[in-house]
Amino acid sequence: MERLIEILEDIQPDADYETCTNLIDGHILSSLDIISLIAELEDEYDITIPAVEIVPANFNSAAAMMKMIERLQED
């Protein structure tokens, strides 16, 4: 989770990723931020994030992203 927080802070440093649960719904991350984030996550965690996974529920919090990453790593 620590590495994920570092990646998020590099993309958008002005959020509290430990507690925030509305990164998408609250417009904290822009669509361009999400595109950058997807590329970073795929490289860092050696996963492919399919289009069907790119939904607000998977990106609204660091915890939700970590769950998605873990699920994709199992596939």
KANOR-V165513 format. One record per residue. N is the residue number from 1. RES is the residue in one letter. SS is DSSP state (alpha for helix, beta for strand, coil for the rest). D_LAST is the distance of its C-alpha to the last C-alpha in Angstrom with 1 decimal. Layout:
BEGIN
n=N res=RES ss=SS d_last=D_LAST
n=N res=RES ss=SS d_last=D_LAST
END
This chain:
BEGIN
n=1 res=M ss=coil d_last=19.4
n=2 res=E ss=alpha d_last=22.5
n=3 res=R ss=alpha d_last=21.0
n=4 res=L ss=alpha d_last=19.6
n=5 res=I ss=alpha d_last=23.1
n=6 res=E ss=alpha d_last=24.7
n=7 res=I ss=alpha d_last=22.7
n=8 res=L ss=alpha d_last=23.7
n=9 res=E ss=alpha d_last=27.3
n=10 res=D ss=alpha d_last=27.5
n=11 res=I ss=alpha d_last=26.7
n=12 res=Q ss=coil d_last=28.8
n=13 res=P ss=coil d_last=30.9
n=14 res=D ss=coil d_last=32.8
n=15 res=A ss=coil d_last=30.5
n=16 res=D ss=coil d_last=29.9
n=17 res=Y ss=coil d_last=26.2
n=18 res=E ss=coil d_last=26.6
n=19 res=T ss=coil d_last=28.0
n=20 res=C ss=coil d_last=27.5
n=21 res=T ss=coil d_last=25.7
n=22 res=N ss=coil d_last=26.8
n=23 res=L ss=coil d_last=25.8
n=24 res=I ss=coil d_last=25.4
n=25 res=D ss=coil d_last=27.8
n=26 res=G ss=coil d_last=30.3
n=27 res=H ss=coil d_last=30.1
n=28 res=I ss=coil d_last=29.5
n=29 res=L ss=coil d_last=26.9
n=30 res=S ss=coil d_last=28.0
n=31 res=S ss=alpha d_last=26.1
n=32 res=L ss=alpha d_last=26.7
n=33 res=D ss=alpha d_last=25.4
n=34 res=I ss=alpha d_last=22.1
n=35 res=I ss=alpha d_last=21.9
n=36 res=S ss=alpha d_last=22.6
n=37 res=L ss=alpha d_last=20.2
n=38 res=I ss=alpha d_last=17.2
n=39 res=A ss=alpha d_last=18.3
n=40 res=E ss=alpha d_last=18.8
n=41 res=L ss=alpha d_last=15.5
n=42 res=E ss=alpha d_last=13.7
n=43 res=D ss=alpha d_last=16.2
n=44 res=E ss=alpha d_last=16.3
n=45 res=Y ss=alpha d_last=12.7
n=46 res=D ss=coil d_last=11.5
n=47 res=I ss=coil d_last=9.1
n=48 res=T ss=coil d_last=10.0
n=49 res=I ss=coil d_last=11.2
n=50 res=P ss=coil d_last=11.9
n=51 res=A ss=alpha d_last=15.4
n=52 res=V ss=alpha d_last=14.5
n=53 res=E ss=alpha d_last=13.2
n=54 res=I ss=coil d_last=16.5
n=55 res=V ss=coil d_last=18.6
n=56 res=P ss=alpha d_last=21.0
n=57 res=A ss=alpha d_last=19.4
n=58 res=N ss=alpha d_last=16.5
n=59 res=F ss=alpha d_last=19.1
n=60 res=N ss=coil d_last=22.2
n=61 res=S ss=coil d_last=21.8
n=62 res=A ss=alpha d_last=20.3
n=63 res=A ss=alpha d_last=18.9
n=64 res=A ss=alpha d_last=17.1
n=65 res=M ss=alpha d_last=15.7
n=66 res=M ss=alpha d_last=14.6
n=67 res=K ss=alpha d_last=12.9
n=68 res=M ss=alpha d_last=11.0
n=69 res=I ss=alpha d_last=10.2
n=70 res=E ss=alpha d_last=9.1
n=71 res=R ss=alpha d_last=6.8
n=72 res=L ss=alpha d_last=5.3
n=73 res=Q ss=alpha d_last=5.5
n=74 res=E ss=alpha d_last=3.8
n=75 res=D ss=coil d_last=0.0
END
